């Protein structure tokens, strides 16, 4: 059996892998449902919002700004285009609050990154709004651990092939770590990298996917700090 190529580069997702993110979206969605309570039940509003987000991904991309636009569209939808200027203003205010929310790093992240940065190239690979992701990285205090940061419009096998060729020794000598099976793990494995799933209690519905349990390049760790064991085992 051929030996596994030496791992030189570790790609890391940001939102809900390094710091909290989905909790902020869910809190805002709850506020949004309350705002429209006289027009529709909360479950209806949430379902319409998810439909709008799914429709709009190819137009607005990922992140807070697209979420805000989808909330405005949903408000118009459930009110038959009668949503008041006050409602729109409150949605915009909620989006601004999201963009100013403090960054809360997840347990074990700083010390694990510090250890891994001594032995491997670390590359932040995240999708979302450019300004917001740059703000969160700066506010997190984690920036110095990374050799490079890539804020991308989407995560596909092609994305990982390009990023790991640019900042590493190609996907075959790289690992991608993240909370999303759909975005962080499956396309990285398809590109020829290892994919490590770090589950988070809250994961956006549009990021759900089945785990590739029989894939030899798939790994799962229940806590971020356990990533060091996975890296050590792969040499």
C-alpha positions in Angstrom: 0.0 0.0 0.0 1.3 3.4 -0.9 2.3 5.7 1.9 0.1 8.7 2.8 1.8 11.9 1.5 3.2 14.0 4.4 0.6 16.6 5.6 2.0 20.1 5.2 -1.1 22.4 5.0 -4.2 22.7 7.2 -7.2 24.7 5.9 -9.6 25.9 8.5 -13.2 27.2 8.3 -14.0 30.2 10.4 -17.7 30.5 11.3 -18.8 27.9 13.9 -15.4 26.3 13.7 -13.2 29.0 15.2 -15.9 31.3 16.6 -19.6 31.4 17.2 -21.8 32.5 14.2 -25.0 30.5 13.7 -26.3 31.5 17.2 -26.3 35.1 16.1 -28.3 34.3 13.0 -30.8 32.2 14.9 -31.2 35.0 17.5 -31.9 37.5 14.8 -34.3 35.1 13.0 -36.3 34.8 16.3 -36.5 38.6 16.5 -37.6 38.7 12.9 -40.4 36.2 13.6 -41.6 38.3 16.5 -41.6 41.4 14.3 -44.0 39.7 11.9 -46.0 37.8 14.5 -49.3 39.6 13.6 -48.9 38.5 9.9 -47.9 34.9 10.2 -46.9 32.1 12.6 -43.2 31.9 13.5 -42.8 28.6 11.7 -44.3 30.0 8.6 -42.0 33.0 8.6 -38.9 30.8 9.2 -39.8 28.5 6.4 -40.4 31.4 4.0 -37.1 32.9 5.1 -35.2 29.7 4.4 -36.8 29.5 0.9 -35.7 33.1 0.2 -32.2 32.4 1.4 -32.0 29.3 -0.9 -33.2 31.3 -3.9 -30.9 34.2 -3.2 -27.6 32.4 -2.6 -26.6 32.6 -6.2 -27.4 36.3 -6.2 -26.2 37.6 -2.8 -23.9 34.9 -1.7 -23.3 34.0 2.0 -23.3 36.3 5.0 -25.2 38.9 6.9 -26.0 41.2 4.0 -27.6 38.5 2.0 -29.5 37.4 5.1 -30.9 40.9 5.6 -32.0 41.2 2.0 -33.7 37.8 2.3 -35.5 39.0 5.5 -36.8 42.1 3.7 -38.0 39.9 0.8 -39.7 37.6 3.3 -41.3 40.5 5.1 -42.8 41.7 1.9 -43.9 38.2 1.0 -45.8 37.4 4.2 -47.4 40.8 4.4 -48.5 40.8 0.7 -46.1 43.8 0.0 -47.6 45.8 2.9 -44.6 45.7 5.2 -44.2 49.1 6.7 -41.1 51.3 6.6 -40.8 50.7 10.3 -40.5 46.9 9.8 -37.8 47.4 7.1 -35.9 49.8 9.4 -36.0 47.2 12.2 -34.6 44.6 9.9 -31.8 46.8 8.8 -31.0 47.7 12.4 -30.9 44.0 13.2 -28.5 43.4 10.4 -26.3 46.2 11.6 -26.3 44.6 15.1 -25.1 41.4 13.6 -22.2 43.1 11.8 -21.1 44.7 15.1 -21.5 41.6 17.3 -18.5 40.7 19.4 -16.5 37.7 18.3 -16.6 34.7 20.7 -13.9 32.1 19.9 -14.8 28.5 20.6 -13.2 26.4 23.3 -9.7 25.1 22.6 -9.2 27.1 19.4 -6.4 29.6 20.3 -4.1 27.0 21.9 -4.7 24.4 19.2 -3.9 26.9 16.4 -0.8 28.0 18.3 0.5 24.4 18.4 -0.4 23.6 14.8 1.1 26.8 13.5 4.5 25.6 14.7 4.5 22.5 12.4 2.1 23.2 9.5 1.0 26.0 7.2 -2.4 27.2 8.4 -4.8 28.7 5.8 -8.1 30.3 6.8 -10.7 29.4 4.1 -14.1 31.0 4.8 -17.1 32.2 2.8 -19.2 35.2 3.5 -19.1 38.9 3.2 -15.5 40.2 2.8 -15.7 43.1 5.3 -17.5 41.1 7.9 -15.1 38.1 7.7 -12.1 40.4 7.8 -13.6 42.2 10.9 -14.2 38.9 12.7 -10.7 37.6 12.0 -9.2 40.8 13.3 -11.4 40.9 16.4 -10.8 37.2 17.1 -7.1 37.7 17.8 -6.3 34.6 15.7 -4.9 36.2 12.6 -1.2 35.8 13.5 -1.6 32.0 13.5 -2.4 31.9 9.7 0.0 32.0 6.8 -2.9 33.1 4.5 -6.6 33.8 4.5 -9.0 33.2 1.6 -12.5 34.6 1.7 -14.3 32.8 -1.1 -17.8 33.0 -2.7 -18.4 29.3 -2.3 -16.5 26.1 -1.3 -16.2 23.5 -4.0 -13.6 20.9 -4.9 -12.1 23.5 -7.4 -11.9 26.0 -4.6 -9.8 23.7 -2.5 -7.6 22.7 -5.4 -6.8 26.3 -6.2 -6.3 27.4 -2.5 -4.1 24.4 -1.6 -2.0 24.8 -4.7 -1.5 28.5 -4.0 -0.8 28.3 -0.3 0.5 24.7 0.1 1.8 21.7 -1.7 -1.5 20.8 -3.4 -4.7 19.2 -2.1 -3.0 15.8 -1.7 -0.9 17.1 1.2 -3.6 19.2 2.8 -6.4 18.8 5.3 -9.6 20.9 5.6 -11.3 21.3 9.0 -14.7 22.7 9.6 -18.2 22.3 11.0 -20.0 21.9 7.7 -20.0 18.5 6.0 -21.4 20.1 2.8 -18.9 23.0 2.5 -15.8 22.0 4.5 -15.5 18.2 4.3 -17.1 16.7 1.2 -15.6 19.1 -1.4 -12.2 19.0 0.2 -12.2 15.2 0.1 -13.4 15.4 -3.6 -10.3 17.6 -4.2 -8.0 14.9 -2.8 -7.5 16.4 0.7 -8.4 15.0 4.1 -11.7 16.4 5.5 -12.1 16.8 9.3 -15.6 17.4 10.7 -15.8 19.3 13.9 -19.6 19.2 14.7 -21.2 22.3 16.1 -24.5 22.3 18.0 -26.0 24.8 15.6 -25.6 24.3 11.9 -27.5 26.2 9.2 -30.1 24.0 7.5 -28.6 24.6 4.1 -25.2 23.2 5.2 -26.5 19.8 6.2 -25.2 16.7 4.4 -24.5 13.0 5.1 -21.2 12.1 6.6 -18.9 10.0 4.3 -18.3 7.4 7.0 -16.6 4.9 4.7 -14.3 7.5 3.1 -10.6 6.8 4.2 -9.8 10.6 4.1 -12.7 11.4 6.4 -12.1 12.2 10.1 -14.4 13.5 12.9 -13.4 15.1 16.2 -15.9 16.1 18.9 -13.8 18.9 20.2 -11.5 21.3 18.3 -8.6 20.5 20.6 -8.7 16.9 19.4 -7.5 18.1 16.0 -3.9 17.9 17.3 -4.3 14.1 17.7 -5.6 13.7 14.1 -2.7 15.7 12.7 -0.2 13.7 14.8 -1.7 10.4 13.6 -1.3 11.5 10.0 2.4 12.4 10.5 
